[in-house]
Amino acid sequence: MLERLNFIESKYDELSTKISDPSVMADQKEWQRLCKEHADLEVIVTKYREYKKACDDLSADKEMLQDKIDSELKEMVEEEIKELQSNIGTYENELKILLLPKDPNDSKNVFFEIRGGTGGEEAALFSANLFRMYTRYAERHGWKIEIMSANETDIGGFKEIVFMIKGDGAYSRLKYESGTHRVQRVPDTESSGRIHTSAATVAVLPEVEDVDVEINPNDLRIDVFRASGHGGQCVNTTDSAVRITHIPTGIVVSCQDEKRQLKNKEKAMKVLRARLYEMAEAERSAGIAESRKNQVGSGDRSERIRTYNYPQGRITDHRIGLTLYKLEQFLDGDLDEVIDALTTAEQAEKMKSLGNEQF
């Protein structure tokens, strides 16, 4: 592991020299690429240098104990040694995590697809609750929301809503949300006060660029139609809504949020690329099924991942067995405690699968 860290430090120093070179800066595209690579390595190098300094200080203190020193100074040095040993152990664990393989999609924007499942109108209302939850989480992080398409019910629920969250690292934080979300509560429409169980499915997809997924225009059927609001109310008098069918896979994407047909087509193509990318990744992952088992949540939207119990005010994430009694705050976008726990659990699984590489 030390060899890897030394190599990374050398690479970081080399990049530091390059990005300060005026001849490199003249090519802005290449300079920006090098700056990003430099920034990605900086957090590892900073932590490694802290680790090396602590090791040097520890060696110096141990040498000092070999000399004849008074008892008061000896006691101080021994205390410092204990602290340094503790810090070194912490640095080693942090460096192991920093060296874990990175998900190449972590820095990307993210698409959400929320669909009401079992439970009819109540499931659609729960879908709206989930949409608001993710919207509030995005607001807390200063990220932007862009709705791609929505099928709203008469009482404010969503049979389906597709939207994008734009922000650096959005996918890295929200990728664990794919799966079936279950709600237990008394519906507003229930007169007898019985608790009902409903569900909504969530799919989380990274935004992908044109270069990530190649789409043959001849494989597309594009239809235009008039956008409409919930209850069938017309919200547009022109055929601005767009439906794109990818003929080889049968994937259908529609978008009607914009007033201009071209903008709706652009949005629909973004969603289509994301879905095709997800399909390709699923096929690739099928060949490494054991690796998928080691992930916290496979991304399979049929997997039940979380229960929201209103009478008890609790949320339970079934993948890691975590239960919190803070449902109201959670639905208001306070997701970080659960997301941090999921991230830590996945890091632990990755470290276990890679073995205990020592310093």
C-alpha positions as CSV (number, residue, x, y, z in Angstrom):
1,M,0.0,0.0,0.0
2,L,2.9,2.4,0.7
3,E,4.1,1.8,-2.8
4,R,0.8,2.9,-4.2
5,L,0.7,6.0,-2.0
6,N,4.3,7.0,-3.0
7,F,3.3,6.6,-6.6
8,I,0.2,8.8,-6.1
9,E,2.3,11.4,-4.3
10,S,4.8,11.5,-7.2
11,K,2.0,11.8,-9.7
12,Y,0.4,14.6,-7.7
13,D,3.7,16.5,-7.6
14,E,4.1,16.0,-11.4
15,L,0.6,17.3,-12.0
16,S,1.3,20.3,-9.7
17,T,4.2,21.3,-12.0
18,K,2.2,20.7,-15.2
19,I,-0.8,22.8,-14.3
20,S,1.5,25.7,-13.5
21,D,3.1,25.5,-16.9
22,P,1.9,28.3,-19.2
23,S,2.3,26.1,-22.3
24,V,-0.1,23.5,-20.7
25,M,-2.5,26.3,-19.6
26,A,-2.7,27.4,-23.3
27,D,-4.8,24.2,-24.0
28,Q,-7.7,24.9,-21.7
29,K,-9.4,21.5,-22.3
30,E,-6.2,19.6,-21.3
31,W,-5.5,22.0,-18.5
32,Q,-8.9,21.5,-17.0
33,R,-8.6,17.7,-17.3
34,L,-5.2,17.8,-15.4
35,C,-6.7,20.2,-12.8
36,K,-9.5,17.7,-12.1
37,E,-7.0,14.8,-11.8
38,H,-4.9,16.9,-9.5
39,A,-7.9,17.8,-7.3
40,D,-8.9,14.1,-7.1
41,L,-5.5,13.1,-5.8
42,E,-5.1,16.0,-3.4
43,V,-7.3,14.6,-0.6
44,I,-5.2,11.3,-0.7
45,V,-1.9,13.1,-0.8
46,T,-2.8,15.5,2.1
47,K,-3.9,12.6,4.3
48,Y,-0.8,10.6,3.3
49,R,1.5,13.5,4.3
50,E,-0.3,13.8,7.7
51,Y,0.3,10.0,8.1
52,K,4.0,10.3,7.3
53,K,4.5,13.2,9.6
54,A,2.8,11.3,12.5
55,C,5.1,8.3,11.8
56,D,8.2,10.6,11.8
57,D,7.1,12.2,15.1
58,L,6.5,8.8,16.6
59,S,10.0,7.6,15.6
60,A,11.5,10.7,17.1
61,D,9.6,10.3,20.4
62,K,10.7,6.7,20.7
63,E,14.3,7.7,20.2
64,M,13.9,10.3,22.8
65,L,12.8,7.6,25.3
66,Q,16.1,5.8,24.7
67,D,18.0,8.9,26.1
68,K,18.2,9.8,29.7
69,I,15.4,12.2,30.4
70,D,13.7,13.4,33.5
71,S,10.5,11.7,34.7
72,E,8.2,14.6,33.9
73,L,9.4,14.9,30.3
74,K,9.3,11.1,29.9
75,E,5.6,11.1,31.0
76,M,4.8,13.8,28.4
77,V,6.6,11.9,25.6
78,E,4.8,8.7,26.5
79,E,1.4,10.5,26.3
80,E,2.4,11.9,23.0
81,I,3.3,8.5,21.7
82,K,-0.1,7.1,22.7
83,E,-1.8,10.0,20.8
84,L,0.4,9.5,17.8
85,Q,-0.3,5.8,17.6
86,S,-4.0,6.4,17.8
87,N,-3.8,9.1,15.0
88,I,-1.7,6.8,12.8
89,G,-4.3,4.0,13.1
90,T,-7.0,6.5,12.1
91,Y,-4.9,7.8,9.2
92,E,-4.4,4.2,8.0
93,N,-8.1,3.5,8.0
94,E,-8.9,6.7,6.2
95,L,-6.2,6.0,3.6
96,K,-7.6,2.5,3.0
97,I,-11.0,4.0,2.3
98,L,-9.6,6.8,0.0
99,L,-7.8,4.1,-2.0
100,L,-11.0,2.0,-2.6
101,P,-12.1,1.8,-6.3
102,K,-14.2,4.9,-7.1
103,D,-17.5,4.8,-8.9
104,P,-16.9,6.7,-12.1
105,N,-20.4,8.1,-12.0
106,D,-20.1,9.6,-8.5
107,S,-19.6,13.2,-9.6
108,K,-22.5,13.2,-12.1
109,N,-26.0,14.6,-12.0
110,V,-28.7,12.1,-11.2
111,F,-32.1,11.1,-12.7
112,F,-34.9,9.9,-10.5
113,E,-37.9,7.9,-11.6
114,I,-40.6,7.5,-8.9
115,R,-43.6,5.3,-9.7
116,G,-46.6,4.5,-7.4
117,G,-46.7,0.8,-6.8
118,T,-49.2,-1.3,-4.8
119,G,-51.8,0.9,-3.1
120,G,-53.5,2.9,-5.9
121,E,-54.1,6.5,-5.0
122,E,-52.3,6.2,-1.6
123,A,-49.2,4.9,-3.4
124,A,-49.4,7.9,-5.8
125,L,-49.6,10.3,-2.7
126,F,-46.6,8.5,-1.2
127,S,-44.7,9.1,-4.5
128,A,-45.4,12.8,-4.1
129,N,-44.1,12.6,-0.5
130,L,-40.8,11.0,-1.8
131,F,-40.5,13.6,-4.5
132,R,-40.8,16.4,-1.9
133,M,-38.3,14.6,0.3
134,Y,-35.6,14.4,-2.5
135,T,-36.4,18.0,-3.5
136,R,-35.8,19.2,0.1
137,Y,-32.6,17.2,0.3
138,A,-31.4,18.8,-2.9
139,E,-32.2,22.3,-1.6
140,R,-30.2,21.6,1.6
141,H,-27.2,20.9,-0.7
142,G,-27.7,23.8,-3.0
143,W,-28.6,21.5,-6.0
144,K,-31.1,22.2,-8.7
145,I,-34.2,20.2,-9.6
146,E,-35.4,19.8,-13.2
147,I,-38.7,17.9,-13.9
148,M,-38.6,15.8,-17.0
149,S,-42.1,14.4,-17.0
150,A,-44.9,13.9,-14.5
151,N,-48.3,12.0,-14.4
152,E,-50.2,13.7,-11.6
153,T,-53.4,12.5,-10.0
154,D,-56.4,14.6,-9.2
155,I,-55.6,14.9,-5.5
156,G,-51.9,15.7,-5.9
157,G,-50.2,12.4,-6.1
158,F,-47.9,11.1,-8.8
159,K,-48.5,7.9,-10.7
160,E,-45.0,8.6,-12.1
161,I,-42.6,11.5,-12.0
162,V,-39.2,11.7,-13.7
163,F,-36.8,14.4,-12.7
164,M,-33.1,15.3,-12.5
165,I,-31.1,16.6,-9.6
166,K,-28.1,18.7,-10.8
167,G,-25.2,19.1,-8.5
168,D,-21.6,18.0,-8.0
169,G,-21.6,14.6,-6.3
170,A,-25.4,14.2,-6.5
171,Y,-25.2,10.6,-7.7
172,S,-22.6,9.6,-5.1
173,R,-25.0,10.6,-2.3
174,L,-28.3,9.4,-3.9
175,K,-27.4,6.2,-5.7
176,Y,-28.5,4.1,-2.7
177,E,-32.1,5.2,-3.1
178,S,-33.0,2.7,-5.9
179,G,-35.5,0.1,-4.8
180,T,-39.0,-0.3,-3.4
181,H,-40.0,2.2,-0.6
182,R,-42.8,1.0,1.6
183,V,-45.2,3.2,3.6
184,Q,-47.4,2.2,6.5
185,R,-50.0,4.8,7.5
186,V,-53.7,5.6,7.7
187,P,-54.7,7.1,4.3
188,D,-56.6,10.4,4.3
189,T,-59.3,8.5,2.3
190,E,-59.6,5.9,5.0
191,S,-62.7,6.5,7.3
192,S,-62.2,3.5,9.7
193,G,-58.7,4.5,10.7
194,R,-57.0,1.3,9.5
195,I,-53.3,1.3,8.7
196,H,-52.6,0.6,5.0
197,T,-49.4,-0.6,3.5
198,S,-48.5,0.9,0.1
199,A,-45.3,1.2,-2.0
200,A,-43.5,3.2,-4.6
201,T,-40.5,2.2,-6.7
202,V,-37.5,4.5,-7.1
203,A,-34.9,4.2,-9.9
204,V,-31.7,6.3,-9.6
205,L,-29.7,6.7,-12.8
206,P,-26.5,8.8,-13.4
207,E,-26.7,11.3,-16.2
208,V,-24.6,10.1,-19.1
209,E,-23.0,12.0,-22.0
210,D,-23.4,11.3,-25.7
211,V,-20.0,9.5,-25.6
212,D,-21.0,7.1,-22.9
213,V,-23.9,5.7,-24.9
214,E,-24.1,5.5,-28.7
215,I,-27.6,5.7,-30.1
216,N,-28.4,5.0,-33.7
217,P,-31.0,7.5,-34.9
218,N,-32.5,4.8,-37.1
219,D,-33.4,2.9,-33.9
220,L,-35.7,5.7,-32.6
221,R,-39.3,6.3,-33.2
222,I,-40.2,9.9,-32.2
223,D,-43.9,10.9,-31.7
224,V,-45.2,14.3,-30.7
225,F,-48.5,15.0,-29.0
226,R,-50.3,17.7,-27.0
227,A,-49.2,18.1,-23.4
228,S,-51.9,17.8,-20.8
229,G,-52.2,18.4,-17.1
230,H,-53.8,16.1,-14.4
231,G,-57.4,15.3,-14.9
232,G,-57.0,15.6,-18.6
233,Q,-56.9,19.4,-18.5
234,C,-55.0,20.8,-21.5
235,V,-52.0,22.9,-20.6
236,N,-50.7,23.4,-24.1
237,T,-52.3,24.1,-27.5
238,T,-49.5,22.8,-29.6
239,D,-47.9,19.4,-30.1
240,S,-44.9,20.1,-27.9
241,A,-44.8,16.9,-25.9
242,V,-42.4,14.2,-27.2
243,R,-42.4,10.4,-26.9
244,I,-39.3,8.5,-27.9
245,T,-39.3,4.8,-28.4
246,H,-36.0,2.9,-28.6
247,I,-37.0,0.1,-31.0
248,P,-34.3,-2.5,-30.2
249,T,-35.0,-2.5,-26.4
250,G,-38.6,-1.2,-26.3
251,I,-37.7,1.5,-23.9
252,V,-40.2,4.4,-24.1
253,V,-39.5,7.9,-22.7
254,S,-41.8,10.9,-22.8
255,C,-41.3,14.5,-21.8
256,Q,-43.9,17.3,-21.7
257,D,-42.6,19.7,-19.1
258,E,-41.3,22.3,-21.6
259,K,-43.4,24.4,-23.9
260,R,-41.0,23.9,-26.8
261,Q,-40.8,20.6,-28.6
262,L,-37.0,20.8,-29.1
263,K,-36.4,21.2,-25.4
264,N,-38.7,18.2,-24.6
265,K,-36.8,16.1,-27.1
266,E,-33.5,17.0,-25.5
267,K,-34.7,16.1,-22.1
268,A,-36.2,12.8,-23.3
269,M,-33.0,11.9,-25.0
270,K,-31.1,12.5,-21.7
271,V,-33.4,10.1,-19.9
272,L,-33.2,7.5,-22.7
273,R,-29.4,7.6,-22.6
274,A,-29.5,7.1,-18.8
275,R,-31.8,4.1,-19.1
276,L,-29.7,2.5,-21.9
277,Y,-26.6,3.0,-19.7
278,E,-28.4,1.4,-16.8
279,M,-29.3,-1.6,-18.9
280,A,-25.8,-2.0,-20.2
281,E,-24.4,-1.8,-16.7
282,A,-26.9,-4.4,-15.4
283,E,-25.8,-6.8,-18.2
284,R,-22.1,-6.2,-17.3
285,S,-22.8,-6.7,-13.6
286,A,-24.6,-10.0,-14.2
287,G,-21.2,-11.4,-15.1
288,I,-19.8,-10.3,-11.7
289,A,-22.8,-11.2,-9.6
290,E,-20.7,-11.7,-6.4
291,S,-19.5,-8.2,-6.7
292,R,-23.0,-6.9,-6.8
293,K,-23.9,-8.9,-3.7
294,N,-21.1,-7.0,-1.9
295,Q,-22.8,-3.7,-2.7
296,V,-25.3,-2.1,-0.3
297,G,-28.3,-2.3,-2.6
298,S,-27.9,-3.7,-6.1
299,G,-29.9,-0.9,-7.7
300,D,-32.7,-3.3,-8.4
301,R,-35.9,-1.4,-8.1
302,S,-37.8,-4.5,-7.0
303,E,-35.7,-4.8,-3.8
304,R,-37.5,-3.5,-0.7
305,I,-35.0,-1.1,0.8
306,R,-36.9,1.0,3.3
307,T,-40.1,1.3,5.4
308,Y,-41.7,4.5,6.5
309,N,-44.0,3.9,9.4
310,Y,-46.1,6.9,10.2
311,P,-47.9,5.7,13.5
312,Q,-44.5,5.0,15.1
313,G,-42.7,7.9,13.5
314,R,-39.9,5.6,12.3
315,I,-37.9,4.8,9.2
316,T,-36.1,1.4,8.8
317,D,-33.5,0.8,6.1
318,H,-33.6,-3.0,5.7
319,R,-30.2,-3.3,3.9
320,I,-28.3,-2.3,7.0
321,G,-30.9,-2.9,9.7
322,L,-30.9,0.8,10.7
323,T,-34.0,2.2,12.4
324,L,-34.4,5.9,13.3
325,Y,-37.4,7.6,15.0
326,K,-37.2,10.8,13.0
327,L,-39.7,10.3,10.2
328,E,-40.8,13.9,10.0
329,Q,-37.3,15.2,9.7
330,F,-36.4,12.5,7.2
331,L,-39.3,13.3,4.9
332,D,-38.2,16.9,5.1
333,G,-34.9,16.0,3.5
334,D,-32.7,15.2,6.5
335,L,-31.3,12.0,4.8
336,D,-27.6,12.4,5.6
337,E,-27.5,10.1,8.7
338,V,-28.9,7.2,6.7
339,I,-26.9,8.0,3.6
340,D,-23.7,8.2,5.6
341,A,-24.4,4.8,7.2
342,L,-25.1,3.2,3.8
343,T,-21.8,4.7,2.5
344,T,-19.9,3.3,5.4
345,A,-21.5,-0.1,5.1
346,E,-20.5,-0.3,1.4
347,Q,-17.0,0.8,2.1
348,A,-16.7,-1.9,4.7
349,E,-17.9,-4.5,2.2
350,K,-15.4,-3.3,-0.4
351,M,-12.5,-3.4,2.1
352,K,-13.6,-7.0,3.1
353,S,-13.7,-8.1,-0.5
354,L,-10.3,-6.6,-1.3
355,G,-8.7,-8.2,1.7
356,N,-6.7,-6.7,4.5
357,E,-3.9,-4.9,2.6
358,Q,-1.4,-3.7,5.2
359,F,0.8,-0.7,5.4
